Each structure stands twice: as C-alpha cells, then as structure tokens.
C-alpha cells in the first residue's frame, strides 16, 4: 500500500509539503515464523509503515495500521487494483506505535468497530509482541502473534491462519491538540496470510501437511454474472477442533442474503471439492445450507453451488472471483 509523499495535514494550515515522521509513504503486511516446523512455532503478523523522515522521533505521536479478517466478499477485482471486501463487516483489528506518554505501552494492538455515524471505536487489547522504530530505514514495525489475535475472534469465526485474507488495509498517523497533524493512507487491496502451519489431529478432520487433505477453503466471487455473489472462509478445524468459518451468499435476482451462523461439517470429495453444511439465517428466518466448492486450479473456472431449503438454489462455474484450497 502506497501513499503520496509530503501530504501531511497540519491543523488549519492544510498540507505542508515537507518530509516528516508522520508523512506516510507506504504500509506493508507480512507474516513471519522463524521457528516454523518446531514445537516453538509462533507465527506473527507484521505491519511495517514507512515514513518520509524518521531521523528525529517526535513526542506524543501515533502510527496506526488497520485490517479486517473474515470480511465478506474478500476477492480482488479482475484488475487487482481493489478488493470487493466489506471490511466493516469483518473482524477488525489495529496495530499501534506511540510516543504518547499516556499510552500503557509504546507498541500495542486492539480491536475496532465501525459506528453508525461513520466513526471507528478503538479498544486496546494489550501490548504487541515486538515493535521497532528504525530511524535509518524510516520505518515503524509492529508484530503480534496470530494466536493472540485469534483469541479475540467471535465463536465460530475462521482463525487467522494460512490462507486467511485480510482486507480493509490502511494506515494513519496522528497527533492531538492544537494544529494536530495527520496523514491517512488507504490501500484498497488485501493480504493473504502465508505462514503458520496447521498441526494436530482430531475431531475436525485430518491436518494437511501436503498429503492431499484440504484443511481450509477461502474465496469469493459470482456466478450468473454478478447476480449471485458469495464469500466463504472455512476450515476443518486443523485436526484439533471442530469445523469453523463463515459463508455469505447474496442472490440479488431473488432478493435474499444468507449468512451462516455455524459450520457443522467440512468434508472433502476427491482432490478438488469440499462440501460444507451448517446453519444460518435469511433476515430473521433460521435456515440450513449445503455448499459445494471446487478449486479447479489455475487457468480453469472454479465451481460453487448452494442449497438453502425454502429458497432458490444456485450452482455454476464462477464468472468472477476465485476459490482456493489450502493443504
């Protein structure tokens, strides 16, 4: 994610065209796990914000990054320039670095909720695992373990794990008081987590480890043009817990939207199909559903079908979007 240089807003003075510690140039998301494959594995989500000048660290300043997990319609546009994700309806988080002496720690993380008036309410959840101001490189880095973030997810929501898509990517710097400074950068695309191996074995199904067992399915898109759209993120529990995740399906032609409440079963048919069953709701009406999702590989069209008793079913190859299996 990139931002224009020298576009820092300073109170009523407007944009000041100079390099500054709060002038955002870019923000990147990544994942690291130096001890992957060992008993000490602890994958961390990393955000790194680059500013135009960090040679002097200002006091009472803040650098914040935002992202949303499990956001409906987390699919890139055909050009890759933006995401269809509705990030405000996902599980929103933020990472923060601060030199404000009123903050309990320099590097922290928390949850965020969009209010009805358009504002965002931020709730600090604790200190980050790691953080760094790099004056030479002009970057501000914050790291938090995926396991720490997953504890904060609502019951039944898919965990942050390999294949999980993060949307609503943006960064902001700010101060408070008279002539407050701020710079906002909005990315518009998304990031897919690539570290954090599945482990264990148990009631949710076998782990993958490259043996052909699908442990997670993610994706979204449309069939029948754009009239019937879906978003799904589900796991088989990674072998150590029950199946979990979420399915959203919107049929504009017939005027209804189904949102899952539980994923009850996650089964695999052959190498390219996963079947999900569960409960959900259409408005205030409780329903059940069955979804079939096929990942037919690069260069081919994937397949999606859904049956919701009492409502029109739908099936077909994707006219937009993608389905991806994770092993």
N, C-alpha and C positions, 0 to 999 in steps of 0.2 A: 504494500500500500504506500503510495507516494503523495506528497503534498507540495504546493508551491513554496519556494524559498522566500524569505523576507516578507511574510504576510501576517505577522503578529499584530493582533488588535490590542491597542492600549487605550483603555477607557474611552473618553470622548475625543481623544486625539486622532482616532482612526488607525489605519495601518501605518506602521513605522517600518520603512524599507531598510532594515539593518539586520545583520546576523545577531542571534540572541539565544540564550539557553532554553527559551520556551518556544522557539521557532521550529516547528516540526517539519522534517524533510521526508521521513518515511517511518513505517512501522512494519515489522515482520513477526510472524508467528512460526514457531518451530517446536519440536519435541526432542528431548534428549534422555538417554538412559545408559550411562556408561557401564552399568553392571548388568545389562540385559543378558538373559540366559542363565543368571545365577540366582541363588536364594536371596541375594541382597538387591535384586532388581527393584527400582523405584522410579518409573518414568515421570518426567516433569514437563509441563507445558511452559514454554518460554516466550515472552514477548520482549522485543528489543526496539526501542524508539530511538531514531537518530535525529539530532537537532543540529542547527547550523553553527552553533558555537557553545561549547561546554567548558571552555578554559577556566571560567570562574563560576562556581556553583552558587546560585542566588539563595537567599533565605526565604522561608515561607512560600515556597513554590511547589507545584504539583505536576506530575506527569502521569497520566492515566490511560490505560488501554481497555477496550470493551470487546466482548464477544458473546455469542449466544450459541448454546448447544441444543440439539433436538428441535431446531426451528423448522416449522412446516415449509415444504417446497424448497428445500436446500439443494437447488440444482442451478448450475451455471447456465447463463444464456448461451445460445448457439455460437456467439462470437467470443465468449469467455470474458466479456467486459463487465458483466454484473451478475448478481445472483437473484433468483426468484424468491429467496428465503424471506419469510415473515419473521424477522428476528425478534420482534417484540413479543411474539407468542412462544418463544423458546425459553430455555433456562439461561438467564443472562448472568454473566459474571464480569468482574473488573479486576485488574491489577493496578496497583498504585505505588509510585515512588514519591516521597515527600520530604522536604526540608522544613515543613511547618512544625514548630516545636510543640504544638498542641496535639499532634498525632502520636498514638501509642508506640508506633514503630516506623522506621524510615521506609520499609518496603512491606506492603500489605496486599490483601485481596479481599473480595467480598462479592455479594450478590446485588443485582439491580432489577428494578421493576419499573416499567413504564406506567405512569399515572394517566388518569383520564384527561387531564389538562395538557398532556404532552410532555410534562417534565419527567425526570427519572429520579427515583428514590434509591439511594445507595446505602447498603448496610454492610459495614465492615465485619468480616468473619474471623480475621486473625492475621498474624504476621506471615509474610511469604517465606518460603524455604531459603531462597537466596535472592540477592539483589546487588547491583553494581552500577555506580556512576563511573563511566570511562571518559575522563576529560580529554585524553589524546584522540580517541576514536569518535568522541561526540555522541556517545550512546548511553541510554538508560535501560538496564536489563532487569527483569523480574521473573522469577521462576517459582512455580507451585506444583507440587505433586498431583498427578491425576487422581490418586486415591483420596487426597484431601478434598478435591472438588467433588468427587463422586458422592461423598458423604452428604453433601448439601442438596443432591438431586431429589425431587419428589419420588415417592414409591412408584415403581413400575416404569420410570423413565430410563432410557438406554444410557449406560455409563459412557464416560469419556474414555475411549479405548481405540485400538487400531481401526481405522475406517470411519470414525465419528467425524462429522462435518461441523465446523464452526463457521457461523455467519455473523452478520452484524458487526463486522470488523471496523473499528475506528479508534482514533486516539485523540487525546485532548490535553493541553497544558493550561494551567491557570494559576492566578494569584487571587487574593481577596483584598477588599478595602478600596480606597480611592485610586482612580486610574488603574484598575485591575487589568492585568494582561491575560490574554487567552489566544489560543490557536487550536483549531479543530480540523482534523483530517478524517475523512470518511472514505473507506476503501471500496465498498460495494461488492467485493467478490467473497471468497470463502477459503477456508483452510481445512485440509483433511489430516487428522492425526495419524502418524505413521509409526509411532513407537509404543511399546507396552504390550508384550506378548501375552496371549491367553494361556492360562495354566490350570491344572487341576483336572478333575473328572468326577461326575456326579449326576444328580437328577435332571439337570438342564440339558444334558446331551454331551457327547464327547468333545474334547478340545480338538482344534485343528492340527497345528504343528506341521502343516504341509502334507497331511495324509489324505486329503480329499474331503475332509469333513468341513462343511461350512459352519462357522461359528457366529457370523454376523452378516446381515444383509442391509445395505443402505441404498438410497436412491430416490428418485422422484421424476416426474415428468407428466406427459399427457398421452392419451390415446384418443382417437377420433378428433384430430385437430387439437384444439385447446379446450374442448367442451368438457372433457372428463380428465381431471388432474388428480395426482396422488403424490404423497410423500411417505416414505417408510424408513424406519431405523429400528432394527430388531436384532436381538442376539439370542443364542440358545442357552445363555447363562454361563458360557465359557466353561461348562463342565462342572461348575461348583455351586450354582444357584439356579432357580427357575428361569424360564424364558422371560424376557423383558423387552420393552421398547414401545414404539408408538406407530400407528398407522393413521393417516388422514386421507380422506378421499372426498372430492367435491365434484358433483355432477351438475354443471350449470344448465344443461338441457332439461333435466327433470327437477331442478331446483332443490337439491338437498346436499348436505355435507355430513359425512360420518367421521367421528373422532373416536379412536379407540380408548378404552379405559384399562384393559388388561390384554396382554398377550399370553394365552393359555398354553398353546402348543407351537413348537417350531420343529418341523420335520423336513427332511431332505429327500427328494426323489431324483435319483441318478446324480449326475455331476452338474446339472445346470438348472435345477428347480428347487425352490423352497416353498413350503406351504405353511401359512400362519393361520391360526384360529384364535378367536378371542371375543371379548365383549366390548361394547362401545355405546355411543348414543348418537341419535339424529335429533337435534333440538333437545327436547326433554324426553324423547322416546328411547327406552333401552333396547338395544339390538345385539345380535351376534353377527359375526362375519367370518368369511373364509377368503384368504388371499393366496393366490399363486403368483410367484415372481420368478422370472427366468433371466439369468445372466448368460447371454449367448456369445459373449466375447467381443473383442474389439472388431470394428468393421461390420458388425451384424446388428440387427434390431432386437432389442430385448422385448420381453413379453410380460404383461400384467393382467390379472383378472381378479375380480372381487364379486362375492355374493353376499348380500345383506338381505336376509328374508324379510319380505314386506316392501322392498324397494327394488327398482330396476337393477339388474346385474350388468356388468360390463366386462369386456375382455378384448384383447388385441395387442398387436405389436405397437411399440412406442412410436409416436410421431414427433416426440420431443423428449429430451432427457436421457437418463441412463440408470441402470440397475447394476450394482456391483456386489459380488460375493467376496467375503474375507475369510481366509482359511487359517 
